[in-house]
Amino acid sequence: MVGKFETNKDLVQELTTSGAQRVGNIAALITGTVAGVAREIGEFITDAIEMKEAAAAARRDAAAAEPAYDATDDEVRAPEQPVTEAEIVDETGVVSPKPVPEQH
C-alpha cells in the first residue's frame, strides 16, 4: 500500500507537470501572437515605404514627361498688336428669321 506522503508527492508532481505544460502552452500562444503581430506591423511598414517610393517615382516620371520651359528674352515681349484692337461683335440683339417665300 502507498503511504500518505507518497500519494501527496505524486499529486504535487502531477500538478507541477500539468501546470508547467499549461504555462508552456500559454507562452507558446503568446510567442506566436507576438510574432504574428510583429510580422503584420513589419509588412504594413513595408507597404507604406513601397507606396512612398512609388509616389516619388510617379512624380519623377511626370516631371520628366513635361518639357522644361525656359523663357528667353525673345519669348517674353509684348504682342505686336494689342488685344483691344480685335473686332467687336454685338451679340445682344435677337435676329428674327426672314420669312421664306411661298412656292407654288
Secondary structure, 3 states (H helix, E strand, C coil): CCCHHHHHHHHHHHHHHHHHHHHHHHHHHHHHHHHHHHHHHHHHHHHHHHHHHHHHHHHHHHHHHCCCCCCCCCCCCCCCCCHHHCCCCCCCCCCCCCCCCCCC
